[in-house]
Amino acid sequence: MQRAHAAKGKIAVVAGPAIVRTGAGQHLVRLIESRYVGLLFAGNAFAAYDVERALFGTSLGMNPDLAFARGGHENHMRAVNTIREAGGIAAAVQKKILTSGIMHACVRHNVDIVLTGSIRDEGPIPGVTTDAIEAQKVMREKLADVTHALLLATIQHSLAVATMLAPTVKTVCVDIDPSAVERAVEHQPLQSIGLVTDVEPFLRELADCVAEAESSSAAKRSCE
């Protein structure tokens, strides 16, 4: 990722809701703020969970320690309706309604966002592509100049993106389910790395390594 970043390569992150549920969102935000993420693919649920966490401190009605919050599930619908009322995620950021979280960081740092919906979504938020065929078309177009991809804790999106990537794209797939990792990397076994682990420690370690590398690079430049 350092080499890709230095060479102005484009890194895509394909993100599942577990990133928010496990508390890994803060580490993804660090990568975004360090300009290591150029493209984000996710579903409506991911965005809704992240907005809910930013606005109410819960995700799907649960606290970060996975304990149920009082009236918590209402928070999910409140989050969706807040974004709908604001006119979309970008508008919510501009109006200072949404002031933290992954989606906020993406808007602030001009990360290209592609959100897709499914039949089970509770009121897709504005900007979500609900037509599956149209979503595939948009995703293929956005992936044209991607050099590296992180497939993180989302089997459906990971498999979809894995089939769309050019054979030159270096891919890392992280999931707690071994079968999900196996299926995602089999499309490009020579260019892919699969890790069976929880996404939170992976993103935490990755963000720490990136921060350390950036600090070392800055120190070297100051000595020159």
N, CA, C and O of each residue as an XYZ file, in Angstrom:
896
protein
N       0.813     -1.203      0.000
C       0.000      0.000      0.000
C       0.854      1.264      0.000
O       0.482      2.273     -0.598
N       1.994      1.202      0.671
C       2.898      2.351      0.655
C       3.389      2.646     -0.759
O       3.407      3.794     -1.204
N       3.787      1.582     -1.453
C       4.277      1.766     -2.825
C       3.167      2.282     -3.727
O       3.401      3.146     -4.573
N       1.967      1.758     -3.550
C       0.834      2.220     -4.350
C       0.548      3.689     -4.066
O       0.294      4.470     -4.983
N       0.591      4.053     -2.800
C       0.338      5.438     -2.400
C       1.396      6.371     -2.976
O       1.075      7.444     -3.486
N       2.661      5.956     -2.892
C       3.760      6.781     -3.396
C       3.708      6.927     -4.906
O       4.085      7.964     -5.452
N       3.236      5.875     -5.584
C       3.171      5.885     -7.048
C       1.859      6.453     -7.570
O       1.577      6.374     -8.765
N       1.051      7.028     -6.672
C      -0.250      7.601     -7.035
C      -1.212      6.536     -7.554
O      -2.071      6.816     -8.391
N      -1.058      5.311     -7.050
C      -1.999      4.258     -7.405
C      -3.324      4.475     -6.691
O      -3.411      5.245     -5.735
N      -4.344      3.791     -7.163
C      -5.677      3.956     -6.579
C      -6.039      2.713     -5.776
O      -6.040      1.602     -6.305
N      -6.343      2.907     -4.507
C      -6.677      1.808     -3.610
C      -8.180      1.820     -3.348
O      -8.738      2.826     -2.910
N      -8.820      0.696     -3.622
C     -10.256      0.555     -3.379
C     -10.483     -0.252     -2.111
O      -9.796     -1.243     -1.862
N     -11.438      0.172     -1.321
C     -11.844     -0.572     -0.128
C     -13.281     -1.027     -0.321
O     -14.174     -0.223     -0.590
N     -13.489     -2.326     -0.180
C     -14.830     -2.904     -0.256
C     -15.203     -3.277      1.173
O     -14.615     -4.189      1.754
N     -16.175     -2.576      1.737
C     -16.388     -2.628      3.184
C     -17.739     -3.212      3.565
O     -18.765     -2.904      2.959
N     -17.714     -4.069      4.592
C     -18.935     -4.653      5.123
C     -19.339     -4.017      6.441
O     -18.516     -3.372      7.090
N     -20.597     -4.187      6.851
C     -21.095     -3.587      8.093
C     -20.332     -4.004      9.336
O     -20.341     -3.283     10.334
N     -19.668     -5.162      9.296
C     -18.913     -5.626     10.463
C     -17.817     -4.642     10.854
O     -17.395     -4.612     12.010
N     -17.358     -3.843      9.908
C     -16.344     -2.829     10.224
C     -16.888     -1.854     11.264
O     -16.177     -1.453     12.185
N     -18.148     -1.480     11.108
C     -18.776     -0.578     12.073
C     -19.110     -1.321     13.356
O     -18.858     -0.817     14.451
N     -19.673     -2.513     13.229
C     -20.134     -3.269     14.399
C     -18.987     -3.654     15.332
O     -19.179     -3.737     16.545
N     -17.796     -3.891     14.776
C     -16.655     -4.318     15.595
C     -15.822     -3.156     16.125
O     -14.856     -3.367     16.858
N     -16.190     -1.941     15.760
C     -15.420     -0.786     16.206
C     -14.208     -0.492     15.351
O     -13.348      0.300     15.735
N     -14.134     -1.136     14.177
C     -12.984     -0.938     13.290
C     -13.097      0.327     12.450
O     -12.155      0.698     11.750
N     -14.241      0.984     12.517
C     -14.444      2.165     11.686
C     -13.419      3.257     11.915
O     -13.004      3.933     10.974
N     -13.008      3.433     13.165
C     -12.032      4.486     13.476
C     -10.701      4.252     12.767
O     -10.006      5.204     12.411
N     -10.348      2.983     12.563
C      -9.084      2.672     11.893
C      -9.191      2.921     10.387
O      -8.235      3.366      9.751
N     -10.368      2.628      9.827
C     -10.584      2.935      8.414
C     -10.567      4.442      8.195
O     -10.061      4.917      7.178
N     -11.109      5.183      9.128
C     -11.068      6.650      9.046
C      -9.626      7.142      9.009
O      -9.307      8.069      8.265
N      -8.761      6.534      9.801
C      -7.343      6.921      9.807
C      -6.704      6.697      8.439
O      -5.913      7.521      7.980
N      -7.043      5.589      7.792
C      -6.506      5.319      6.450
C      -7.024      6.335      5.441
O      -6.290      6.783      4.561
N      -8.295      6.692      5.580
C      -8.886      7.684      4.681
C      -8.210      9.039      4.874
O      -7.878      9.718      3.901
N      -8.010      9.425      6.118
C      -7.381     10.717      6.416
C      -5.930     10.767      5.951
O      -5.394     11.843      5.685
N      -5.299      9.601      5.855
C      -3.920      9.529      5.354
C      -3.862      9.434      3.838
O      -2.786      9.272      3.261
N      -5.025      9.534      3.190
C      -5.128      9.512      1.725
C      -4.759      8.150      1.133
O      -4.247      8.073      0.017
N      -5.017      7.093      1.872
C      -4.719      5.756      1.371
C      -5.938      5.095      0.727
O      -5.831      3.985      0.207
N      -7.070      5.748      0.752
C      -8.291      5.184      0.172
C      -8.800      6.125     -0.910
O      -9.081      7.295     -0.651
N      -8.916      5.596     -2.128
C      -9.405      6.414     -3.225
C     -10.817      6.086     -3.645
O     -11.475      6.881     -4.316
N     -11.290      4.900     -3.248
C     -12.603      4.432     -3.686
C     -13.194      3.542     -2.606
O     -12.507      2.669     -2.076
N     -14.456      3.754     -2.278
C     -15.144      2.931     -1.286
C     -16.384      2.307     -1.901
O     -17.266      3.007     -2.399
N     -16.441      0.981     -1.862
C     -17.639      0.240     -2.246
C     -18.280     -0.304     -0.971
O     -17.589     -0.867     -0.121
N     -19.578     -0.142     -0.836
C     -20.277     -0.680      0.331
C     -21.764     -0.763      0.021
O     -22.236     -0.260     -0.998
N     -22.480     -1.406      0.917
C     -23.919     -1.497      0.787
C     -24.622     -0.421      1.593
O     -23.998      0.306      2.366
N     -25.927     -0.333      1.400
C     -26.730      0.623      2.149
C     -26.582      0.417      3.653
O     -26.533      1.383      4.415
N     -26.511     -0.846      4.078
C     -26.420     -1.146      5.511
C     -25.152     -0.566      6.125
O     -25.184     -0.030      7.233
N     -24.045     -0.671      5.414
C     -22.776     -0.136      5.918
C     -22.896      1.359      6.189
O     -22.521      1.839      7.259
N     -23.421      2.086      5.213
C     -23.561      3.533      5.371
C     -24.533      3.870      6.493
O     -24.282      4.777      7.287
N     -25.651      3.136      6.559
C     -26.648      3.403      7.593
C     -26.092      3.119      8.987
O     -26.330      3.889      9.918
N     -25.349      2.016      9.136
C     -24.745      1.688     10.431
C     -23.746      2.764     10.849
O     -23.709      3.181     12.006
N     -22.938      3.207      9.884
C     -21.916      4.208     10.191
C     -22.548      5.530     10.601
O     -22.105      6.169     11.555
N     -23.583      5.938      9.879
C     -24.276      7.188     10.214
C     -24.942      7.064     11.582
O     -24.892      7.991     12.390
N     -25.568      5.910     11.836
C     -26.206      5.690     13.137
C     -25.179      5.776     14.268
O     -25.438      6.384     15.306
N     -24.016      5.163     14.059
C     -22.970      5.217     15.081
C     -22.522      6.664     15.308
O     -22.306      7.078     16.447
N     -22.385      7.426     14.228
C     -21.931      8.814     14.345
C     -22.966      9.696     15.043
O     -22.608     10.576     15.826
N     -24.240      9.461     14.761
C     -25.291     10.319     15.307
C     -25.755      9.908     16.701
O     -26.027     10.756     17.551
N     -25.844      8.582     16.927
C     -26.462      8.097     18.166
C     -25.567      7.179     19.003
O     -25.937      6.804     20.115
N     -24.405      6.818     18.481
C     -23.507      5.955     19.239
C     -23.852      4.484     19.196
O     -23.252      3.688     19.919
N     -24.819      4.101     18.354
C     -25.215      2.700     18.223
C     -25.120      2.266     16.768
O     -25.006      3.103     15.872
N     -25.168      0.954     16.532
C     -25.290      0.438     15.169
C     -26.311     -0.684     15.194
O     -26.142     -1.676     15.903
N     -27.371     -0.522     14.417
C     -28.527     -1.420     14.426
C     -29.073     -1.585     15.849
O     -29.465     -2.673     16.270
N     -29.079     -0.472     16.561
C     -29.665     -0.460     17.890
C     -28.803     -1.014     18.994
O     -29.284     -1.193     20.113
N     -27.531     -1.293     18.715
C     -26.658     -1.873     19.735
C     -25.493     -0.941     20.039
O     -24.975     -0.261     19.153
N     -25.094     -0.923     21.301
C     -23.944     -0.136     21.723
C     -22.650     -0.775     21.221
O     -22.662     -1.930     20.796
N     -21.533     -0.044     21.263
C     -20.255     -0.610     20.807
C     -19.860     -1.905     21.509
O     -19.148     -2.725     20.930
N     -20.314     -2.103     22.755
C     -20.001     -3.352     23.463
C     -21.000     -4.458     23.134
O     -21.023     -5.501     23.787
N     -21.833     -4.216     22.101
C     -22.838     -5.162     21.602
C     -23.992     -5.379     22.578
O     -24.730     -6.356     22.450
N     -24.156     -4.488     23.546
C     -25.319     -4.520     24.424
C     -26.440     -3.707     23.780
O     -26.191     -2.683     23.144
N     -27.671     -4.174     23.951
C     -28.794     -3.466     23.358
C     -29.006     -2.125     24.055
O     -28.994     -2.037     25.282
N     -29.199     -1.094     23.252
C     -29.489      0.225     23.800
C     -30.997      0.379     23.955
O     -31.765     -0.213     23.197
N     -31.412      1.151     24.909
C     -32.840      1.370     25.126
C     -33.438      2.081     23.914
O     -33.000      3.168     23.538
N     -34.440      1.453     23.312
C     -35.045      2.014     22.108
C     -34.074      2.103     20.957
O     -34.248      2.907     20.042
N     -33.050      1.273     21.007
C     -31.939      1.401     20.065
C     -32.293      1.217     18.612
O     -31.769      1.928     17.754
N     -33.187      0.261     18.311
C     -33.472      0.014     16.900
C     -34.102      1.232     16.235
O     -33.990      1.407     15.022
N     -34.762      2.071     17.023
C     -35.308      3.304     16.470
C     -34.188      4.187     15.931
O     -34.389      4.944     14.981
N     -33.015      4.089     16.537
C     -31.886      4.905     16.088
C     -31.521      4.613     14.643
O     -31.133      5.513     13.898
N     -31.649      3.340     14.246
C     -31.319      2.960     12.873
C     -32.204      3.716     11.887
O     -31.716      4.292     10.915
N     -33.508      3.708     12.147
C     -34.436      4.392     11.252
C     -34.287      5.912     11.355
O     -34.447      6.625     10.365
N     -33.984      6.394     12.546
C     -33.744      7.837     12.691
C     -32.538      8.271     11.869
O     -32.548      9.334     11.248
N     -31.504      7.444     11.871
C     -30.302      7.767     11.095
C     -30.618      7.817      9.604
O     -30.215      8.747      8.907
N     -31.345      6.804      9.119
C     -31.731      6.770      7.705
C     -32.556      7.999      7.354
O     -32.302      8.652      6.342
N     -33.543      8.316      8.186
C     -34.426      9.445      7.899
C     -33.711     10.785      8.019
O     -34.054     11.736      7.316
N     -32.725     10.868      8.897
C     -31.940     12.103      9.018
C     -31.190     12.395      7.726
O     -31.151     13.536      7.265
N     -30.592     11.352      7.143
C     -29.864     11.528      5.888
C     -30.826     11.830      4.750
O     -30.523     12.645      3.879
N     -31.971     11.186      4.752
C     -32.971     11.464      3.709
C     -33.446     12.911      3.800
O     -33.585     13.589      2.783
N     -33.690     13.373      5.002
C     -34.149     14.752      5.196
C     -33.076     15.755      4.784
O     -33.385     16.815      4.239
N     -31.819     15.417      5.047
C     -30.718     16.327      4.696
C     -30.476     16.386      3.196
O     -29.915     17.359      2.690
N     -30.903     15.331      2.475
C     -30.697     15.297      1.032
C     -29.549     14.417      0.600
O     -29.159     14.432     -0.567
N     -28.998     13.644      1.531
C     -27.894     12.745      1.188
C     -26.748     12.883      2.171
O     -26.743     13.771      3.024
N     -25.785     12.000      2.040
C     -24.648     11.987      2.964
C     -23.797     13.243      2.817
O     -23.446     13.879      3.811
N     -23.466     13.602      1.577
C     -22.639     14.791      1.353
C     -23.323     16.043      1.884
O     -22.680     16.905      2.483
N     -24.632     16.139      1.662
C     -25.382     17.295      2.155
C     -25.389     17.329      3.678
O     -25.302     18.400      4.279
N     -25.491     16.161      4.301
C     -25.478     16.095      5.767
C     -24.133     16.550      6.324
O     -24.075     17.175      7.383
N     -23.057     16.237      5.613
C     -21.730     16.695      6.036
C     -21.617     18.208      5.870
O     -21.125     18.900      6.761
N     -22.067     18.712      4.740
C     -21.990     20.146      4.473
C     -22.812     20.955      5.471
O     -22.430     22.061      5.853
N     -23.948     20.389      5.890
C     -24.821     21.068      6.849
C     -24.388     20.840      8.297
O     -25.035     21.308      9.235
N     -23.277     20.108      8.460
C     -22.726     19.799      9.790
C     -23.685     18.973     10.646
O     -23.655     19.033     11.875
N     -24.529     18.207      9.973
C     -25.375     17.241     10.678
C     -24.561     15.992     10.976
O     -24.643     15.419     12.062
N     -23.776     15.586      9.990
C     -22.889     14.429     10.133
C     -21.469     14.951     10.304
O     -20.896     15.522      9.376
N     -20.904     14.757     11.487
C     -19.609     15.371     11.796
C     -18.514     14.366     12.139
O     -17.412     14.762     12.520
N     -18.799     13.083     12.010
C     -17.786     12.067     12.293
C     -18.150     10.787     11.564
O     -19.217     10.682     10.958
N     -17.244      9.811     11.631
C     -17.519      8.518     11.016
C     -16.846      8.337      9.666
O     -16.179      9.234      9.151
N     -17.042      7.157      9.113
C     -16.397      6.790      7.850
C     -16.947      7.596      6.685
O     -16.183      8.113      5.870
N     -18.265      7.706      6.602
C     -18.863      8.431      5.483
C     -18.477      9.909      5.538
O     -18.229     10.529      4.504
N     -18.428     10.458      6.724
C     -17.989     11.850      6.897
C     -16.567     12.022      6.394
O     -16.270     12.984      5.686
N     -15.680     11.093      6.754
C     -14.283     11.168      6.315
C     -14.175     11.052      4.802
O     -13.364     11.738      4.180
N     -14.988     10.187      4.211
C     -14.959     10.018      2.752
C     -15.341     11.310      2.038
O     -14.707     11.697      1.056
N     -16.373     11.968      2.534
C     -16.808     13.226      1.918
C     -15.743     14.297      2.102
O     -15.428     15.023      1.159
N     -15.188     14.402      3.301
C     -14.195     15.437      3.590
C     -12.917     15.259      2.773
O     -12.256     16.241      2.435
N     -12.567     14.020      2.456
C     -11.307     13.748      1.762
C     -11.521     13.294      0.317
O     -10.636     12.701     -0.300
N     -12.711     13.584     -0.207
C     -13.017     13.356     -1.626
C     -12.809     11.910     -2.072
O     -12.329     11.658     -3.177
N     -13.167     10.974     -1.218
C     -13.123      9.562     -1.593
C     -14.361      9.242     -2.424
O     -15.480      9.577     -2.035
N     -14.159      8.605     -3.550
C     -15.269      8.209     -4.412
C     -16.075      7.119     -3.715
O     -15.510      6.103     -3.309
N     -17.380      7.311     -3.569
C     -18.236      6.365     -2.848
C     -19.250      5.750     -3.800
O     -19.926      6.462     -4.543
N     -19.354      4.428     -3.775
C     -20.393      3.722     -4.526
C     -21.158      2.848     -3.542
O     -20.624      1.867     -3.024
N     -22.407      3.208     -3.287
C     -23.259      2.455     -2.376
C     -24.333      1.723     -3.169
O     -24.967      2.302     -4.051
N     -24.530      0.460     -2.854
C     -25.534     -0.341     -3.557
C     -26.527     -0.913     -2.556
O     -26.203     -1.129     -1.388
N     -27.741     -1.154     -3.035
C     -28.801     -1.633     -2.163
C     -29.144     -3.087     -2.388
O     -28.620     -3.735     -3.294
N     -30.035     -3.593     -1.545
C     -30.533     -4.957     -1.692
C     -32.008     -4.976     -1.325
O     -32.556     -3.975     -0.864
N     -32.639     -6.108     -1.530
C     -34.079     -6.220     -1.302
C     -34.439     -6.079      0.176
O     -35.589     -5.790      0.505
N     -33.474     -6.277      1.063
C     -33.769     -6.246      2.498
C     -33.521     -4.884      3.145
O     -33.711     -4.733      4.352
N     -33.103     -3.898      2.365
C     -32.775     -2.594      2.942
C     -34.009     -1.890      3.497
O     -35.093     -1.954      2.918
N     -33.820     -1.220      4.626
C     -34.883     -0.436      5.246
C     -34.758      1.014      4.790
O     -34.047      1.806      5.408
N     -35.443      1.353      3.719
C     -35.401      2.719      3.239
C     -34.030      3.141      2.800
O     -33.341      3.842      3.542
N     -33.600      2.736      1.603
C     -32.257      3.123      1.130
C     -32.043      4.628      1.256
O     -32.933      5.419      0.944
N     -30.872      5.008      1.710
C     -30.566      6.423      1.849
C     -30.267      7.011      0.470
O     -29.894      6.271     -0.439
N     -30.421      8.319      0.297
C     -30.152      8.935     -1.004
C     -28.734      8.647     -1.478
O     -27.786      8.685     -0.693
N     -28.601      8.359     -2.764
C     -27.295      8.066     -3.330
C     -27.008      6.594     -3.476
O     -26.008      6.214     -4.086
N     -27.878      5.745     -2.918
C     -27.705      4.298     -3.037
C     -28.302      3.820     -4.355
O     -29.450      4.129     -4.675
N     -27.510      3.060     -5.121
C     -27.997      2.487     -6.373
C     -28.727      1.190     -6.060
O     -28.117      0.227     -5.595
N     -30.033      1.160     -6.314
C     -30.837     -0.010     -5.959
C     -31.017     -0.979     -7.116
O     -31.451     -2.111     -6.903
N     -30.697     -0.566     -8.328
C     -30.771     -1.451     -9.495
C     -29.466     -2.237     -9.590
O     -28.399     -1.647     -9.760
N     -29.544     -3.558     -9.482
C     -28.337     -4.395     -9.442
C     -27.525     -4.302    -10.729
O     -26.295     -4.261    -10.683
N     -28.196     -4.269    -11.865
C     -27.487     -4.197    -13.150
C     -26.775     -2.859    -13.291
O     -25.629     -2.799    -13.735
N     -27.456     -1.798    -12.914
C     -26.847     -0.469    -12.964
C     -25.673     -0.384    -11.989
O     -24.652      0.233    -12.291
N     -25.826     -1.007    -10.820
C     -24.750     -1.000     -9.826
C     -23.512     -1.700    -10.368
O     -22.398     -1.212    -10.176
N     -23.685     -2.829    -11.037
C     -22.553     -3.538    -11.632
C     -21.843     -2.672    -12.666
O     -20.614     -2.651    -12.734
N     -22.622     -1.965    -13.462
C     -22.048     -1.094    -14.488
C     -21.205      0.010    -13.852
O     -20.087      0.277    -14.291
N     -21.743      0.640    -12.824
C     -21.024      1.720    -12.141
C     -19.751      1.192    -11.493
O     -18.698      1.825    -11.574
N     -19.849      0.033    -10.852
C     -18.694     -0.545    -10.167
C     -17.577     -0.878    -11.146
O     -16.407     -0.619    -10.863
N     -17.923     -1.447    -12.288
C     -16.899     -1.782    -13.295
C     -16.196     -0.521    -13.789
O     -14.978     -0.512    -13.969
N     -16.964      0.533    -14.007
C     -16.373      1.789    -14.478
C     -15.406      2.364    -13.440
O     -14.322      2.831    -13.789
N     -15.799      2.329    -12.176
C     -14.964      2.886    -11.114
C     -13.700      2.065    -10.876
O     -12.686      2.600    -10.427
N     -13.760      0.765    -11.175
C     -12.618     -0.117    -10.929
C     -11.565     -0.067    -12.031
O     -10.506     -0.683    -11.908
N     -11.847      0.659    -13.099
C     -10.965      0.649    -14.273
C      -9.530      1.060    -13.948
O      -8.591      0.509    -14.523
N      -9.346      2.009    -13.045
C      -7.993      2.494    -12.741
C      -7.514      2.106    -11.342
O      -6.562      2.692    -10.827
N      -8.166      1.129    -10.733
C      -7.763      0.661     -9.403
C      -6.534     -0.232     -9.513
O      -6.461     -1.087    -10.396
N      -5.574     -0.038     -8.623
C      -4.352     -0.855     -8.624
C      -4.302     -1.838     -7.459
O      -3.660     -2.884     -7.551
N      -4.983     -1.498     -6.362
C      -5.008     -2.360     -5.182
C      -6.422     -2.366     -4.603
O      -7.133     -1.363     -4.668
N      -6.818     -3.505     -4.038
C      -8.157     -3.611     -3.459
C      -8.110     -4.332     -2.119
O      -7.450     -5.361     -1.974
N      -8.813     -3.782     -1.154
C      -8.998     -4.421      0.146
C     -10.452     -4.861      0.246
O     -11.357     -4.027      0.211
N     -10.680     -6.155      0.368
C     -12.025     -6.706      0.488
C     -12.236     -7.070      1.953
O     -11.664     -8.044      2.443
N     -13.052     -6.292      2.650
C     -13.089     -6.369      4.104
C     -14.465     -6.754      4.646
O     -15.392     -5.944      4.639
N     -14.588     -7.979      5.109
C     -15.745     -8.435      5.889
C     -17.084     -8.262      5.174
O     -18.060     -7.813      5.775
N     -17.125     -8.617      3.908
C     -18.387     -8.582      3.175
C     -18.334     -9.578      2.033
O     -17.739     -9.296      0.992
N     -18.941    -10.728      2.210
C     -18.807    -11.799      1.235
C     -19.459    -11.443     -0.098
O     -18.873    -11.699     -1.150
N     -20.654    -10.860     -0.078
C     -21.344    -10.559     -1.330
C     -20.586     -9.525     -2.155
O     -20.341     -9.729     -3.344
N     -20.219     -8.425     -1.524
C     -19.487     -7.385     -2.245
C     -18.100     -7.865     -2.654
O     -17.622     -7.542     -3.741
N     -17.462     -8.627     -1.793
C     -16.115     -9.118     -2.102
C     -16.126    -10.012     -3.333
O     -15.284     -9.864     -4.218
N     -17.074    -10.936     -3.390
C     -17.162    -11.835     -4.545
C     -17.507    -11.064     -5.810
O     -16.971    -11.349     -6.881
N     -18.397    -10.091     -5.689
C     -18.774     -9.298     -6.860
C     -17.578     -8.532     -7.406
O     -17.324     -8.541     -8.610
N     -16.853     -7.875     -6.526
C     -15.706     -7.074     -6.956
C     -14.576     -7.955     -7.462
O     -13.907     -7.601     -8.433
N     -14.353     -9.091     -6.826
C     -13.273     -9.991     -7.244
C     -13.424    -10.422     -8.695
O     -12.431    -10.606     -9.398
N     -14.662    -10.582     -9.143
C     -14.890    -10.996    -10.533
C     -14.731     -9.839    -11.516
O     -14.615    -10.061    -12.721
N     -14.724     -8.606    -11.009
C     -14.624     -7.432    -11.877
C     -13.207     -6.885    -11.997
O     -12.920     -6.108    -12.908
N     -12.327     -7.276    -11.098
C     -10.987     -6.695    -11.067
C     -10.119     -7.180    -12.221
O     -10.215     -8.328    -12.655
N      -9.276     -6.283    -12.703
C      -8.294     -6.659    -13.720
C      -7.276     -7.612    -13.098
O      -7.030     -7.546    -11.893
N      -6.683     -8.494    -13.896
C      -5.735     -9.480    -13.352
C      -4.476     -8.866    -12.747
O      -3.729     -9.555    -12.052
N      -4.231     -7.594    -12.997
C      -3.040     -6.930    -12.449
C      -3.274     -6.316    -11.072
O      -2.326     -5.880    -10.421
N      -4.517     -6.279    -10.626
C      -4.844     -5.639     -9.352
C      -4.451     -6.543     -8.187
O      -4.853     -7.705     -8.124
N      -3.671     -6.000     -7.279
C      -3.283     -6.742     -6.074
C      -4.412     -6.651     -5.049
O      -4.907     -5.565     -4.747
N      -4.810     -7.803     -4.523
C      -6.002     -7.882     -3.688
C      -5.709     -8.537     -2.346
O      -4.979     -9.525     -2.266
N      -6.283     -7.976     -1.305
C      -6.237     -8.582      0.025
C      -7.671     -8.754      0.509
O      -8.436     -7.791      0.558
N      -8.032     -9.984      0.864
C      -9.376    -10.266      1.365
C      -9.291    -10.667      2.832
O      -8.527    -11.560      3.197
N     -10.076    -10.003      3.665
C     -10.099    -10.284      5.105
C     -11.525    -10.621      5.520
O     -12.451     -9.842      5.292
N     -11.690    -11.786      6.128
C     -13.016    -12.193      6.595
C     -12.849    -13.236      7.691
O     -11.867    -13.978      7.705
N     -13.800    -13.292      8.599
C     -13.764    -14.277      9.669
C     -14.183    -15.655      9.171
O     -13.928    -16.665      9.827
N     -14.834    -15.690      7.998
C     -15.326    -16.937      7.409
C     -14.306    -17.477      6.407
O     -14.072    -16.828      5.387
N     -13.692    -18.631      6.652
C     -12.685    -19.173      5.731
C     -13.211    -19.394      4.321
O     -12.487    -19.179      3.349
N     -14.461    -19.821      4.199
C     -15.012    -20.077      2.862
C     -15.158    -18.790      2.064
O     -14.999    -18.796      0.843
N     -15.459    -17.689      2.741
C     -15.575    -16.402      2.056
C     -14.226    -15.971      1.501
O     -14.135    -15.495      0.369
N     -13.188    -16.137      2.295
C     -11.841    -15.781      1.852
C     -11.420    -16.658      0.680
O     -10.885    -16.163     -0.312
N     -11.660    -17.945      0.795
C     -11.271    -18.874     -0.266
C     -11.951    -18.537     -1.585
O     -11.313    -18.533     -2.637
N     -13.233    -18.258     -1.526
C     -13.988    -17.954     -2.746
C     -13.553    -16.632     -3.365
O     -13.555    -16.489     -4.588
N     -13.180    -15.663     -2.530
C     -12.791    -14.350     -3.046
C     -11.428    -14.374     -3.721
O     -11.231    -13.709     -4.738
N     -10.483    -15.133     -3.168
C      -9.120    -15.118     -3.715
C      -8.930    -16.099     -4.867
O      -7.940    -16.003     -5.592
N      -9.847    -17.033     -5.050
C      -9.655    -18.035     -6.102
C      -9.747    -17.443     -7.498
O      -9.289    -18.056     -8.462
N     -10.335    -16.260     -7.618
C     -10.449    -15.625     -8.933
C      -9.083    -15.156     -9.445
O      -8.815    -15.200    -10.646
N      -8.224    -14.707     -8.525
C      -6.885    -14.242     -8.901
C      -5.878    -14.750     -7.866
O      -5.343    -13.958     -7.090
N      -5.620    -16.032     -7.844
C      -4.772    -16.606     -6.782
C      -3.348    -16.073     -6.749
O      -2.725    -16.054     -5.687
N      -2.818    -15.639     -7.894
C      -1.437    -15.161     -7.926
C      -1.299    -13.720     -7.452
O      -0.209    -13.289     -7.075
N      -2.401    -12.977     -7.470
C      -2.360    -11.562     -7.093
C      -3.105    -11.285     -5.793
O      -3.230    -10.133     -5.378
N      -3.602    -12.349     -5.146
C      -4.458    -12.156     -3.977
C      -3.861    -12.766     -2.714
O      -3.172    -13.786     -2.753
N      -4.147    -12.114     -1.604
C      -3.792    -12.625     -0.280
C      -5.076    -12.737      0.528
O      -5.869    -11.796      0.576
N      -5.280    -13.879      1.157
C      -6.460    -14.079      1.985
C      -6.093    -14.220      3.448
O      -5.177    -14.966      3.793
N      -6.799    -13.511      4.309
C      -6.549    -13.568      5.751
C      -7.848    -13.911      6.472
O      -8.840    -13.191      6.359
N      -7.835    -15.007      7.207
C      -9.001    -15.394      8.001
C      -8.818    -14.817      9.402
O      -8.105    -15.382     10.231
N      -9.458    -13.710      9.647
C      -9.325    -13.034     10.941
C     -10.444    -12.022     11.092
O     -11.153    -11.712     10.135
N     -10.591    -11.520     12.287
C     -11.543    -10.445     12.531
C     -11.026     -9.160     11.890
O      -9.821     -8.909     11.881
N     -11.921     -8.363     11.364
C     -11.503     -7.182     10.616
C     -10.952     -6.074     11.520
O     -10.153     -5.254     11.067
N     -11.363     -6.039     12.776
C     -10.905     -4.955     13.662
C      -9.406     -4.995     13.935
O      -8.741     -3.978     13.740
N      -8.837     -6.121     14.376
C      -7.381     -6.126     14.592
C      -6.589     -5.935     13.309
O      -5.495     -5.370     13.330
N      -7.144     -6.409     12.177
C      -6.447     -6.208     10.905
C      -6.356     -4.723     10.576
O      -5.272     -4.220     10.283
N      -7.478     -4.023     10.622
C      -7.470     -2.601     10.277
C      -6.687     -1.779     11.299
O      -6.028     -0.803     10.941
N      -6.760     -2.171     12.562
C      -5.986     -1.456     13.586
C      -4.493     -1.557     13.307
O      -3.771     -0.561     13.351
N      -4.037     -2.781     13.018
C      -2.614     -2.987     12.738
C      -2.201     -2.278     11.455
O      -1.126     -1.683     11.387
N      -3.054     -2.342     10.443
C      -2.745     -1.689      9.174
C      -2.639     -0.179      9.349
O      -1.702      0.442      8.847
N      -3.594      0.412     10.058
C      -3.570      1.860     10.282
C      -2.349      2.273     11.096
O      -1.747      3.314     10.833
N      -1.983      1.456     12.087
C      -0.790      1.748     12.891
C       0.477      1.703     12.036
O       1.347      2.565     12.156
N       0.572      0.687     11.170
C       1.751      0.552     10.302
C       1.849      1.706      9.314
O       2.938      2.217      9.052
N       0.714      2.111      8.770
C       0.697      3.238      7.840
C       1.133      4.513      8.555
O       1.927      5.288      8.022
N       0.614      4.730      9.763
C       0.984      5.926     10.529
C       2.474      5.935     10.849
O       3.125      6.977     10.776
N       3.007      4.774     11.203
C       4.434      4.675     11.512
C       5.283      4.942     10.273
O       6.296      5.638     10.339
N       4.852      4.378      9.138
C       5.587      4.585      7.890
C       5.553      6.047      7.460
O       6.556      6.591      6.998
N       4.398      6.676      7.616
C       4.277      8.086      7.262
C       5.159      8.945      8.160
O       5.780      9.904      7.702
N       5.208      8.596      9.431
C       6.042      9.349     10.372
C       7.521      9.207     10.035
O       8.281     10.173     10.110
N       7.924      7.989      9.663
C       9.325      7.752      9.296
C       9.700      8.513      8.035
O      10.788      9.080      7.937
N       8.782      8.518      7.067
C       9.038      9.237      5.814
C       9.162     10.732      6.059
O      10.017     11.398      5.476
N       8.300     11.254      6.929
C       8.352     12.684      7.244
C       9.657     13.038      7.950
O      10.239     14.093      7.701
N      10.111     12.150      8.830
C      11.366     12.391      9.551
C      12.555     12.392      8.599
O      13.472     13.200      8.746
N      12.540     11.485      7.622
C      13.625     11.426      6.640
C      13.660     12.677      5.784
O      14.729     13.209      5.487
N      12.472     13.149      5.385
C      12.415     14.357      4.552
C      12.928     15.571      5.313
O      13.576     16.443      4.734
N      12.640     15.628      6.603
C      13.081     16.776      7.400
C      14.593     16.791      7.607
O      15.183     17.838      7.873
N      15.217     15.609      7.480
C      16.671     15.511      7.668
C      17.437     15.789      6.380
O      18.650     15.993      6.406
N      16.737     15.796      5.269
C      17.417     15.996      3.978
C      17.718     17.471      3.733
O      18.286     17.822      2.699
